[in-house]
């Protein structure tokens, strides 16, 4: 599988999002998904301390096992684990990293990401703590998530000379959620940051699982959402766009899922697409999408079918 750079790291262009581990998937099911990913050539695994109530990191670490040197492990900190463990204060950054290292059963985190901005802590203080982790060898690269363009610029300006800087940002982005195109992606290009889209299938809407007028099937991601949230996803505008995209993909012998991932990989600054999976077969479907290289003309055609207003 092809790889792309995230700072000094090389990540497979298809990654595995591990937020299902310990929540929708038990350890046995999670292990099967991880092993299928490894067999298919995936080397980038993205988790977080809060996923599965901290179980995701533990499950991923055990599933990787002796293959640790073959993979890039990305995890996150900052969202509330509990009332005490939260935020980006320097002392907590160090504690959170030690907790994640222990749960993952490893001596280093390849990409350590601030999961969400902390308005109560100056970003310079957080970056100083992250730099100390890099200097100690416990972290290789640092990134952020859910940052807007202004926050990315402020973080870059706060970096001390020669210190570790954010090399990536992980935000929601898909054919139906195009917000990063306005400011974040241009800022990534300006700063040389890798962009990692999450929810690339918009919670399954771009996988073809959901039908007009039908409730989400049991076991799907949207089946766990509130009725209000489901209504926000399954709008007529979104469903119309899904119909158009599905037809376009089918005319080329492909699925809408493959199109959604291939389109993201054609976008500037995107380093890897971290799609979740609950079965080994879903892993293989995600990987198959990575072999589809859209031409510039095809990208324009696809974007005309799902303009930003659809998000």
Long-range contacts (C-beta under 8 A, 24 or more apart in sequence): 1-40, 1-41, 1-42, 1-43, 1-287, 1-290, 2-290, 3-43, 4-194, 4-270, 4-271, 4-272, 5-194, 5-271, 6-72, 6-111, 6-141, 6-143, 6-167, 6-168, 6-194, 6-196, 6-271, 6-272, 7-111, 7-140, 7-141, 7-167, 7-168, 7-194, 8-140, 8-141, 8-167, 9-72, 9-110, 9-111, 9-140, 9-141, 9-167, 10-43, 10-72, 11-43, 11-44, 11-72, 11-271, 11-272, 12-41, 12-42, 12-43, 12-44, 12-272, 13-265, 13-271, 13-272, 13-273, 13-290, 14-40, 14-42, 14-44, 14-261, 14-272, 14-273, 14-275, 14-286, 14-287, 14-289, 14-290, 15-42, 15-44, 15-45, 15-46, 15-74, 15-196, 15-272, 15-273, 15-274, 15-275, 16-42, 16-44, 16-45, 16-46, 16-274, 16-275, 16-276, 16-277, 16-283, 17-46, 17-198, 17-274, 17-275, 17-276, 17-277, 18-45, 18-46, 18-47, 18-51, 18-56, 18-59, 18-60, 18-276, 19-47, 19-48, 19-51, 19-52, 19-56, 19-276, 20-52, 20-276, 20-277, 20-278, 21-47, 21-51, 21-52, 21-55, 21-56, 21-59, 21-60, 22-51, 22-52, 22-53, 22-54, 22-55, 22-56, 22-58, 22-59, 23-51, 23-52, 23-53, 23-55, 23-56, 24-224, 24-278, 25-278, 27-59, 27-62, 29-278, 29-279, 30-56, 30-59, 30-60, 30-63, 31-59, 31-62, 31-63, 32-279, 32-280, 33-277, 33-278, 33-279, 33-280, 33-282, 33-283, 34-60, 34-63, 34-64, 35-63, 35-280, 36-277, 36-280, 36-283, 36-284, 37-277, 37-283, 37-287, 38-67, 38-70, 38-71, 40-283, 40-284, 40-287, 41-287, 42-283, 42-287, 43-70, 43-71, 43-72, 44-71, 44-72, 44-74, 44-272, 44-274, 45-71, 45-72, 45-73, 45-74, 46-74, 46-75, 46-170, 46-196, 46-274, 47-73, 47-74, 47-75, 47-76, 48-75, 48-76, 48-77, 48-79, 48-113, 48-115, 49-75, 49-76, 49-77, 49-79, 49-81, 49-85, 49-96, 49-99, 49-100, 49-103, 50-76, 50-79, 50-80, 50-81, 50-115, 54-81, 54-99, 54-103, 57-100, 57-103, 57-104, 58-103, 58-104, 58-105, 60-104, 61-103, 61-104, 61-105, 61-106, 62-105, 68-106, 71-110, 72-110, 72-111, 73-104, 73-106, 73-109, 73-110, 73-111, 74-109, 74-110, 74-111, 74-112, 74-113, 74-143, 75-100, 75-104, 75-109, 75-111, 75-112, 75-113, 76-112, 76-113, 76-114, 76-115, 76-145, 76-170, 77-112, 77-113, 77-114, 77-115, 78-114, 78-115, 78-116, 78-118, 79-115, 79-116, 87-118, 87-120, 87-121, 88-114, 88-117, 88-118, 88-121, 88-123, 88-125, 88-126, 89-118, 89-120, 89-121, 89-125, 89-126, 90-121, 90-125, 90-126, 90-128, 90-129, 91-129, 93-126, 93-129, 93-130, 93-133, 94-129, 94-132, 94-133, 97-133, 97-138, 97-139, 101-138, 107-137, 107-138, 108-137, 108-138, 108-139, 108-140, 109-138, 109-139, 109-140, 110-139, 110-140, 110-141, 111-140, 111-141, 111-142, 111-143, 111-167, 111-168, 112-139, 112-141, 112-142, 112-143, 113-142, 113-143, 113-144, 113-145, 113-168, 113-170, 114-142, 114-143, 114-144, 114-145, 115-145, 115-146, 116-145, 116-146, 117-144, 117-146, 117-147, 117-151, 122-158, 123-151, 123-154, 123-155, 123-158, 124-158, 124-160, 127-155, 127-158, 127-159, 127-160, 127-163, 127-164, 127-165, 127-166, 128-160, 128-163, 130-164, 131-160, 131-163, 131-164, 134-164, 135-164, 139-164, 141-167, 141-168, 142-166, 142-167, 143-167, 143-168, 143-169, 143-170, 143-194, 143-196, 144-168, 144-169, 144-170, 145-169, 145-170, 145-171, 145-198, 146-170, 146-171, 147-171, 147-184, 148-183, 148-184, 149-183, 149-184, 149-186, 149-187, 152-184, 152-187, 152-188, 152-191, 152-193, 153-187, 153-191, 156-191, 166-193, 167-193, 167-194, 168-193, 168-194, 168-195, 168-196, 168-271, 169-193, 169-194, 169-195, 169-196, 170-195, 170-196, 170-197, 170-198, 170-274, 171-195, 171-196, 171-197, 171-198, 172-197, 172-198, 172-199, 173-197, 173-198, 173-199, 173-200, 173-264, 173-267, 173-270, 174-199, 174-200, 174-201, 174-202, 174-206, 174-260, 174-264, 174-311, 175-202, 175-206, 175-241, 175-245, 175-259, 175-260, 175-263, 175-264, 175-302, 175-306, 176-202, 176-205, 176-206, 176-238, 176-241, 176-242, 176-306, 176-310, 176-311, 177-202, 177-311, 178-307, 178-308, 178-310, 178-311, 179-308, 179-311, 181-308, 185-267, 185-268, 185-269, 188-269, 189-268, 189-269, 193-269, 194-269, 194-270, 194-271, 194-272, 195-267, 195-269, 195-270, 195-271, 196-270, 196-271, 196-272, 196-274, 197-264, 197-270, 197-273, 197-274, 198-274, 200-260, 200-261, 200-264, 200-273, 200-274, 200-275, 201-257, 201-260, 201-261, 201-275, 202-233, 202-238, 202-260, 203-233, 205-233, 205-234, 205-238, 205-242, 206-242, 206-245, 206-256, 206-257, 206-259, 206-260, 207-256, 207-257, 207-260, 208-242, 208-246, 208-255, 208-256, 208-257, 210-234, 210-239, 210-242, 212-239, 219-278, 237-309, 237-310, 238-310, 240-310, 241-305, 241-306, 241-310, 244-305, 244-306, 245-302, 245-305, 245-306, 248-301, 248-302, 248-305, 254-292, 255-285, 257-285, 257-286, 257-289, 258-285, 258-288, 258-289, 258-292, 259-289, 259-292, 259-302, 260-289, 261-286, 261-289, 261-290, 261-292, 262-289, 262-290, 262-292, 262-293, 262-294, 263-294, 263-299, 263-302, 263-303, 265-290, 265-293, 266-293, 266-294, 266-299
